[in-house]
């Protein structure tokens, strides 16, 4: 998980930001700190915006200087525009009563932790910060120092890693809440993913379906659900540029594995070294962004049928690599027309015509499979489909809601949602609101 660190330019805040970045890195987070990541002479705003777009969470070091900084205020505003909202945590660098009159409503709504220069137990506060980022309860106070101490002091504890939890979304009504839609539908695909994750072999899992049919939802569930040790999940991101060549693709993979792109030397060698090092101690899952078009690009085929198999084929088989790659196409269905409802979507999908984007997408995946090496086969998961009304109802029945709350949630979702993506988003948007119905 990438964590954006927002801080003022005072010496004490800079020192804390550096210490936090180092400790977060030891705790298996991916901290984003400006002095480490911003190349001299590049456009500041564009680089900051790209960093915030790829950060799942942010930590704000709130001081009087931070509040007076236009850049810091702008960073908070940009995170406030994100949907779904990321996890945002404020570390108060001064007593709360001193900051109270300066804190606007946006800052007051954030989760706060006191972290002043004279803090007596930083390891306890750091453990609470890690738990907040992961959305988990910190446990007994007597254990906080032991859980967070090794990370904070500079070594890695043997068994204190906070388990990954469902990502938090920000509700304007009730504050952070769990994004529950990750468990809606997709039982067929999820069951196969769990089964294949346990297989003692390297593997590529191809996840196909029309655009808007929940690829991201399933990737999020993988990141949250496949956390049984020893396993690490890494996300390969190309939000700002699509890799059209193999060197570009390997550079982005290296960045995902190390948080830094190698400025010199062989990128391919760097990728091989990093993957082999990880695989000596844990299983590795690589999540890739959806492929949307350009199915004739040779770089991705070479990536999966040559480069990665060669790396894992020469590494000691202690642990295993799983690559998950969604492949999307624009649906040519009448159910995707503007104004169609969830019920109208059902039954409207037809077989792909020769030469269609769907045919090209499936052909690309078949070429991946036929060209795969024995040491890293390709498995094609069932195509993502619509969310049938009965499965949506069954999901709602599993929620901790009253009958009135459940009925209202289903009514709201069915009124606005057409595609699976819209269904999942509507569930997370309306869930905190319906929980207020019939409550004292």
Secondary structure, DSSP 4 states (H G I P E B T S, - for coil): -EEEEE--SSHHHHHHHHHHHHHHHHTT-EEE-HHHH--TTS-HHHHHHHHHHT-SEEEEEE-HHHHH-HHHHHHHHHHHT-SSPPEEEEEESS-HHHHTTT--HHHHTSEEEE--TT-S-HHHHHHHHHHHHHT-----GGGHHHHHHHHHHTS--SS-PPPP-PPEEEETTTEEEE-GGGGSS-HHHHHHHHHHHTSSS-EEEEEEEETTSSHHHHHHHHHHH---SSEEEEEE--SS----SHHHHHHHHHHHHHSS--SSS-HHHHHHHHHHHHHTTSEEEEEEEEEES-TT-HHHHHIIIIIHHHHHHHS-TTS-EEEEEEEEE----GGGSTT--HHHHTT---PPPTT-HHHHHHHHHHHHHHH--TTSEEEEPPPB----HHHHHHHHHHSS--HHHHHHHHHHHHHH--SHHHHHHHHHHHHHHHTTTT--
